[in-house]
Every structure is written in structure tokens, then in C-alpha cells.
Amino acid sequence: MLTDIEGRAAVKLARKTIELFLSEERLPEPQELDFELSPVFGEKRGVFVTLTESGLLRGCIGHPFSDSRLEDAIMDSAISAATRDPRFHSVRKDELDDIVVEVTVLTQPEKINAPAEELPERIEIGKHGLIVKQGYCQGLLLPQVAPEYNMDSLEFLGHTCLKAGLSPDAWLKGAEVSCFEGQIFKEKEPSGEVIEEKLQ
């Protein structure tokens, strides 16, 4: 788990990365940061960066698995959320004053080993995010999605299947379901105070 100070640093790093990339197409240098990156940023962690504008999604991309150092995963995800989310056009530099930055640090996903019909009762809304995988299809929804849209575990499973490009009942038909947890840090307003968002 990250401390509040580390969470603030994660969000600041994401914002600084987007600002520099949009203005100068480069990543921040360590000496340019006015905050410390603790050793946790050198650990391999999964992470997602979410951008919202006036409460609406503006971009969300990340690293589901712990395959990169947290510092690198945050910077890469921040740039991707701002410029590579296929659902949106790239964020403009002048939009940044209206965008709230959110960073979700993930635990390693674990396959839910249970018969398909028992999967809904194994999922805790507000605690678990889901990954559904079948063949080359894979979809992920973060833990905050289900509470935000008042989904129960059945709906959450169905929507994760749809995100993977599968039928909503694919979880009943052999698709692999994994869960993970996330620690969410976000700005209260654009460039504002960073808080940890608790879902439960």
C-alpha cells in the first residue's frame, strides 16, 4: 500500500508527465520534480491513469500487470491516457486546467478459481477490479467502475466481458476471470489537493 505522501507524488508525476509531453514531447527529469519518489516507485506495479473533465471520462489507460517499475508505468500510462486512448482525441495543452488526474495502483491480478456459477459471490463490489480473458480477447474494469455505475457483481462480470469484446455471459462459458484490488489517488479539482478515494 502507498502512503498518502506517495499517492500525492504518483498523481503529481502523472500530471507533470502529461504537461511536459504535451508542451515539449519529453518526459520529466528527476531534478525537475519538486517532490520525492520513494523506493516504492522502483518496484514493479500495475497502474492505471484516468483523466476526467467536468466529471466525464477523458482518457484511461494503464498497465494491468506488474511488468514495469511504478515510476515508468505511471509516466507511460499518463501519456497514453492523454494521447492514445482510441475512444477520445488527444488532450490539448489548454485543456489541462480543466482535467482531473487520477492514479490507481493495482495489486497483482489473481485468477478466481471457482466454478463459473460461483464467480459472482467471489467478487466484492468496491474492492475488486476484474479482468476477463478468452483467447486473444481481454477486458479490464477498475474497482471504482462498479460502484460508480451502481453495478452488482453479475452486471460487473457482464460489462467486463463486453469490454473484452465477448458476449456478456462469456464468464459462464469458460472465459477466465481474474480479480485485483486498487488504491486510488485523485485530485479534488484540476491541479488541486490529492486525496485517497475509498470505495467502501
Buried (B, 14 or more C-beta within 10 A) or exposed (E): EBEEEBBBBBBBBBBBBBBBBBEEEEBBEEEEEEEEBBEBBEEBBBBBBBBBBEEEEBBBBBBBBBEBBBBBBBBBBBBBBBBEBEEBEEBEEEBBEEBBBBBBBBBEBEEBEEEBEEBBEEBBBEBBBBBBBBEEBBBBBBBBBBBEEEBEBBBBBBBBBBBBEBBBEBBBEEBEBBBBBBBBBBBEEBBEEBBBBEBE
